[in-house]
């Protein structure tokens, strides 16, 4: 490496970064010769530019991470390159190397806020929730007023079996009180003159108006909703470059479509207020690409949470939360900031997918019994793995796991090792890759005899899919809105016998069904037909129930 770096040149690179002239920065550095042979600070700025460039590729990100590693190893007293590696690890889904580095550093400086935060984020991504939450708690005990990144912690509380609704509510409230104080919402005096609207304006805001689980439950709703009674506005926080055929379909159905990805929170708040919206329904909550800080300041006369985040946001200015009678009991309403609106049957209804594959015969006879779970690997809590391991050990069974997202080998390896450490044999575990086509994804359900639901965060989309492919789902009873999703689905399909009250009962039901030679005959195509004619897929009736709920709120 060069021994020195010209300060004027460094200042030029900094200016390029600040003005987002990434191509110029990269060209200037390349003219110096081989990137790896430059001064560490030059390599660092080049890597920052490479990882910030709008048209970057996965190869760019991998190279940037390697460059950050090179700079970090040249001077371990400088934590900044390692911090950038941590940020990139989440995008690249590669954690093993950076996790090791951070763990080594925290031994030297156990009170370092950035190191604690890094370990919290890395373990969250790997699905090590107990470890992740321990670090998150340590972080926010040290920085109780911190706002940035805190929703990741709030969201992670829903994945851990050790967290009940009371603790979730308390931690969520701590965050929102801090947020609302920072936003000075008590000083907001904006009012809405909705009487001048020709008909009520119902707006939906989401970062998922594209091919996504949310739109599988949403598209039929706004297709069936009565446009004579409502004006439908869609507020899209999806990058325009990532919009697809589903986005275009939604644009054609809605009365108005607004792209708001590039708006700051203040700009978006002011813009939405000009629309004079009667009801704004948020579909993102604290998930990726949410705009909860805008909801916190109030952008519509009435604000409601629904579908994409099945829990309270604890925000003063979110008025209602849509659920059903299976999800929240009347005695629990005090653990939700919003007033609960109860749909009469189920809280969402799936549009029946096109081109569903034929359901194939899965006679068990003397073959190996196959369990399956196509839920996001993040939902495989330590308790889930322990319970499933007890089912697999000593039985003639196997399990197929399939993440609907493009996850990395690191996450898969972490799950695999947890099962092996519990005593499960390697030949009982199978991992399927990501499928681009929905029909190829659905076809894999034909390999499964019984789907095992995750807990405390159950599947929703995957449970609907499994049932439509003739595969029954064993789920857990749950203790709050999010954890009772599987229970509500099974009740609405008329399969309460596949709702376990505790771990022991879950294991008992699974073991009993391993020996049920008539399992496929009792389900299969009969289960698909039953689902299509049930509240699970009756999107026409669901839309009418939803309209009635909206009118009740407006009145």
Secondary structure, 3 states (H helix, E strand, C coil): CCCCCCHHHHHHHHHHHHCCCHHHHHHHHHCCCCHHHCCHHHHHHHHHHHHHCCCCCHHHHHHHHHHHHHHHHHCCCCCHHHHHHHHHHHHHCCCHHHHHHHHHHHHHCCCCHHHHHHHHHHHHHHCCHHHHHHHHHHHHHHCCCCCCCHHHHHHHCCCCCCCCHHHHHHHHHHHHHHHHHHHCHHHCCCCCCHHHCCCEEEEEEECCCCCCHHHHHHHHHHHHCCCCCEEEEEEECCCHHHCCHHHHHHHHHCCEEEECCCCCHHHHHHHHHHCCCCEEEECCCCCCCCCHHHHHHCCCCEEEECCCCCCCCCCCCCCEEEEECCCCCHHHHHHCCCEEEEECCCCCCCCCCCCCCCCCCCCCCCCCEEEEECCCHHHCCHHHHHHHHHHHCCCCEEEEEECCCCCCHHHHHHHHHHHHHCCCCHHHEEEECCCCCHHHHHHHHHHCCEEECCCCCCCCHHHHHHHHCCCCEEEECCCCCHHHHHHHHHHHCCCHHHEECCHHHHHHHHHHHHCCCCHHHHCHHHHHHHHHCCCCCCHHHHHHHHHHHHHHHHC
